[in-house]
Amino acid sequence: MENTQMEAVYQQAKDRFMHYTGADDLRTAEELFGQIIDYKQSRAYLQKCGTLLEYMVGNTVTLGSFDGKPIRWRVADQRGKMRMLLSEEIVTRHFYHRTTLEDATWSDCSLRKWLNKEFIESAFTLQERMSIVPNKVVNLRNRKFYTQGGMDTMDRVYVLSPDEAERYLPEQSQRAGDGWWWLRSPGSNLFSAVAVYDDGSIYENGIHIDYELGGVRPVIWVLLKV
């Protein structure tokens, strides 16, 4: 292929990449860059196309590991080059807050501290941790009992609220799994936190925050290198 032809293909591929609106545009750009892989920055663009296709909303990706098992994540949302990842399964079991004498909201609970310290350092390599970005976490009151949700937080790892669980897992069957798992909102009082039952239903009354067997499905936002 002559230089003028390669340049035409290159510009067409770049235009598709720069203005993509979905997977079809990225696949077309990927195919075109593949035809001229050694021309200009085609190889780098080809890698970017692959990353964006891998992290399309609705896909499942693997990142990090915990207790010897790779963690599988659902790509749940996107903002520019950032992607929201929700663990596909319960990663571990942990109490919401270790106490029997004091109440707790998400901002001061043990689970939040553990996720953003021990968990993130254990589950991800240094390079993987560098891709995880802090996210503003809005903590609303309980939808049924109006229990105050506490202060908003900035977290690199967190768990869903009831509203988010219904937004990102709209079918009850999508929320069901091998055991129940914590949501971050308070229950009927600040000694409890809302949870998702085994069948996928959301228990607004909440489960006592000191209960050790609560499942944890972490959420992270990652910045893609594209």
N, C-alpha and C positions, 0 to 999 in steps of 0.2 A: 504494500500500500504506500503510495507516495505521500510526501509530507503534507501537501495541500489537502489530500483526502483524510489523512489522520487528524489534521487540525479541524476539519469540518466535523468529524466524528467526535473529537474531543469537546468541541464547543457545544455540540448537540447533547452530549452526555452531561456536561457541566450544567447546562440549562435545565435538564431534567432533574438533576440532583439538587440544584439550588432552589428550585420552585416545586419540589415534589409535594403532592397532596395525599399520597397513599402508597401502598406497597407496589402497585403496578408501575408507578413512575420510578421508584427505586430499582425495581427489577430491570426495567428498560435501561436505566443509567448503568447498572451493574453489567449488563450484557454489552453495552457499547464500550465501557471502559475496558472490559475484558478483551475486546477486539484489538485494542491498542495499548496493552498493559505496560509496555516499556516506554510509552510516549509521555513526556512531561510528568505530571503528577497522577497519572492514571492509576498506578498501583495503590497509592494512598487513598484516592477516592474510592477505589474498589473495596478497600477495607472498611471505609466509612459506610458505604452502602450495606455491606454485610452486617455491621454493628446495628445500624438503624433497622434493618429487616429483622434481625434477631430480637430486638427490643420493641417491636410493634406491640401496641396495647392489645391484650388478649393472649399473647404468647406466654410460654413458660420458659424460664431461664434458670440456670444453676449458678449460684454465687456463694462462696464460703462453705463452711461445714461446721457441724456442732455434734459433739459426742461421737465423732467418727463417721457421721453421715452427711453427705452433701445436702445443702439446703436448696430446695426448689422454690422458685418464686413466680407468682403471677404478675405480669406487667399490667398494673391496674390503671395507671393514669400517666399523663405527660404534661410537661411545661417546658417548651423550648427544647433544650438538650437534656433536660432532666426527666427521669422516669421513676414513677412510684412502684415499688415492689412490695407485694404482700406474700408472705410465706404460704405455700399451697397447703401445708399441713401444720399440725401442732409440732413445734420444734422441741419444746420441753415443757415441764410442769413446774410452777413456781407460785408462791403466795403473792397476792397483790400488795399486802403490807404486813410486815412482821410485827404485830402488836395485838394485845387483847385489851389495852387500856386507853388507847387514843384513836380518834377517827383519822381519815386521810383522804385527800383528793389526789388526782393524778400528779399534780405538781410536786407533792412531797412524799409520794408512796415509794416503797422499797422496790417494786417492780421496775419503775422508771429508772431508778438509780442503777439497778442491776443491769438492765438492758444497755444503758449508755456507758457502762464501765466494763464489768466482767464479761458480759455477752459479746459486745462488739469487739473486744480485744481477743476473745477466745475464738470467735467464729470467722474472723476475717484476717487476711494477711495485711501488712502495712500498706501495700499498694491498693488492696481492695478498700481498706478503711479510708484512704485518701479520696476515693471516688464517692463516698457517702457524705451527703451534704446536710447541714442542719435545716430543719423545716419548722415553720411556726405551727404549733398544735393548739387548736382552739378547743377549750374545755367548757362545753355547755352544761346547763343544769339538766337533771333527770327529766325526761319528757313526760312522765306520768306523775311523779311525786314532787317535782320542782326542786329537788335537792341541789344545792349550789355545786357547780362543777369545779370551782377553784380557779386559780390563775392560769392564763394561757402560758405555754412554755415553748422553748426552742429545743428540739430534740433531734438527734441523729437516728435514734431508734425509738419507736413507740408502738402502741396497739390502737386498733380502730375504735371509733365511737359507734354508738348504735346507728346514727344516721349514715356514717361512712360504710358500715357493714351492709346496710341495705342498698346503698348506692353502688358499691363495687361488687357485691354478691347479692344481686336482687332476688334470686330464687332461694327459697328456704333450703332446697336440696344442695345448693352451692355452699351454704354455710355449715351443713351437716358434716360430721366426720367422726373420727375415732376419739370421742370424748368431748367434754364441754371446754370452752375457752373464754378468757377474760376479754371484756371491752373496757375502755378506760373511764367511762362515765360512772358517777355514783349511783347506788341503788336507792332504795326508799330512805336510807339514812347514810351517814358517812362512815359507818362500820361495814358497808357493803358496796360492791361494785357490780355493774351490769355484766351479764355473761350470755354466751350463746350455748344453748343446750345441744346435746348430741344430735337431735333431730333437726337442728338448724334454726329453731325458734329463739327469739331474743327474750330473756328473762329480765324485765325491767325492775322487778323488786330487788334483784341483786343477790349475790352470795357473799358470805362473810369474808372480809378482806384477808383474814389470817389463814384461810383454807389453803393447804399446801398443794392440792392436786389440780389447781386450775391450769388449763392449757394455755400456752402462749404462742400466738401467731404474730411475729414481729412485722413491722412496716419500716421500710427505709426509702429514701430518695437517693438515686445515684446520678452523677453527672457523666454523660457519655463523652468519650473522646472522639468527637466528630467535627 
